[in-house]
Amino acid sequence: MSKIYDIIIVGAGAAGVFTAINIKSFNPELNIAIIEKTSQALSKVKVSGGGRCNVTHACFEPKELIKFYPRGNKELLGPFHHFQPGDIINWFSEKGIELKIEDDGRMFPVTDSSQTIIDCFHSELKRLNIPILFQQKVEKINSENNEFRIITSSDKFICNKLVVTTGGFSKKEQYNFISELGISIVPPTPSLFTFNLPNNEILKLQGIATPVEIKLSDSKFEESGPLLITHWGMSGPAVLKLSSWAARWLHEKNYEFEFKINWLPSFNEEELKTTFEKWKQLHGAKKISNHFDFSIPKKLQTFLLNKANISEDTKWADINKQQLNNLTEILLSDTYHSKGKTTFKQEFVSCGGVKLSDVNFKTMESKNIQGLYFAGEVLDIDALTGGFNFQAAWTTGFIAAKSISED
Ligand SMILES: Cc1cc2nc3c(=O)[nH]c(=O)nc-3n(C[C@H](O)[C@H](O)[C@H](O)COP(=O)(O)OP(=O)(O)OC[C@H]3O[C@@H](n4cnc5c(N)ncnc54)[C@H](O)[C@@H]3O)c2cc1C
């Protein structure tokens, strides 16, 4: 015998639990359940933000907020006008949970513990009498006569409205239970990773961090920000942002690509050449290494001078035009060849998922199947690090909940 509910939510992650709580808060009459394939709810929330849960980001202007979403920016503009970081801060505050802002805008519970968020959600689920049915992996969904028939690994369910919040998957086949309904899936590819530089001399400088501009050759992708040299390649915010914006392009290149670093983002070629001419006149008799007054870490300076075939002991007056041209090129457009990628601190985010043009972002309902809704990372939405991925889950979950309960 199939178990019957008004609404079923598939997946007890951030998006699923938040959607369920809001549906029932708006409309307590509804009989709803969450189906979860594992034996635990909110497992990603638990480990998120290094165990502190970076709930959202202190960015309250929708037009600014969407700039952090390589995929989903256009579609999220409308939803952010209805539910944005200020709203999730208030939502938690009403439940007695205060969030704090860190210097870089990331927001965490004041307790610095993701358990605070999990406890809040569990107490709401209990108060509103929303069951989570564990170890029920949804394998097949049939949609006919305005109802959904769901077959899980151990049971059968029927409902009128279905919200899919199963998060992102790394393989396209894992989306089969959704695509079999006729929903288009954008193939998943990793996002947010660091660049590998096997056997590159620069790896000897591991630990050095400096602000740069970085550009992927033969593409439009470029980013600026701190760069960190690691023992396997290059990391830091500039690289992570670039990996996210260029996720699909890099995947097509099979992660073998060329990139260029501008170690002096505040200079253009002309300014740099004028500076060199000035230093040649002022410090002609002095060693270049003693009068190389850029804010680049010393070890990196030595490395870059060597790369330009200039010994540190060379006097400014003895440097010829060719050497200065080499140095200019290396400082402003230093070329590297990357082969492979490394996941950043296990914060794996996948791009890909339910095709956004198939979803109505005023309701989060499928444009093709009435009564079928999506929220969270199952959609082809992903963001940079900083609390933006959870914010997309809260926003899409809230919109789905509001639309379902008003229907
Ligand atoms: C280590 C780590 C740290 C992170 N830290 C942050 C952070 O601090 N801030 C931030 O904004 N983002 C962070 N993220 C990203 C963030 O966790 C995700 O964007 C967010 O969890 C997405 O929520 P979701 O509910 O859509 O999916 P999920 O949290 O993945 O939940 C999906 C749920 O669906 C279940 N499910 C899947 N398939 C089925 C099925 N067939 N049947 C039944 N159930 C199923 C899963 O078991 C899971 O419980 C982090 C990610 C990782 C991996």
The ligand as a Gaussian input file, in Angstrom:
#p B3LYP/6-31G(d) Opt

LIG

0 1
 C       32.372000      20.394000       2.964000
 C       31.394000      21.408000       2.467000
 C       31.286000      22.632000       3.135000
 C       30.382000      23.593000       2.665000
 N       30.270000      24.758000       3.359000
 C       29.392000      25.697000       2.934000
 C       29.195000      26.896000       3.671000
 O       29.763000      27.090000       4.756000
 N       28.318000      27.813000       3.171000
 C       27.619000      27.604000       2.000000
 O       26.847000      28.484000       1.594000
 N       27.746000      26.449000       1.321000
 C       28.597000      25.493000       1.760000
 N       28.710000      24.328000       1.059000
 C       27.761000      24.057000      -0.045000
 C       26.396000      23.667000       0.610000
 O       26.615000      22.663000       1.571000
 C       25.398000      23.174000      -0.423000
 O       25.225000      24.162000      -1.410000
 C       24.028000      22.901000       0.249000
 O       24.190000      21.871000       1.211000
 C       22.968000      22.497000      -0.754000
 O       21.825000      22.128000      -0.043000
 P       20.747000      21.114000      -0.683000
 O       19.729000      20.893000       0.365000
 O       20.344000      21.607000      -1.997000
 O       21.568000      19.774000      -0.940000
 P       22.223000      18.779000       0.110000
 O       22.648000      19.492000       1.332000
 O       23.237000      18.018000      -0.655000
 O       21.023000      17.799000       0.524000
 C       20.463000      16.870000      -0.370000
 C       19.849000      15.722000       0.413000
 O       19.139000      14.877000      -0.488000
 C       19.410000      13.528000      -0.191000
 N       19.174000      12.751000      -1.411000
 C       19.904000      12.740000      -2.554000
 N       19.369000      11.889000      -3.453000
 C       18.275000      11.339000      -2.892000
 C       17.318000      10.372000      -3.320000
 N       17.377000       9.812000      -4.532000
 N       16.336000      10.021000      -2.469000
 C       16.243000      10.590000      -1.226000
 N       17.132000      11.496000      -0.766000
 C       18.146000      11.865000      -1.577000
 C       20.866000      13.561000       0.269000
 O       21.206000      12.414000       1.024000
 C       20.905000      14.850000       1.087000
 O       20.549000      14.639000       2.426000
 C       29.606000      23.331000       1.505000
 C       29.713000      22.110000       0.837000
 C       30.587000      21.153000       1.304000
 C       30.687000      19.833000       0.576000

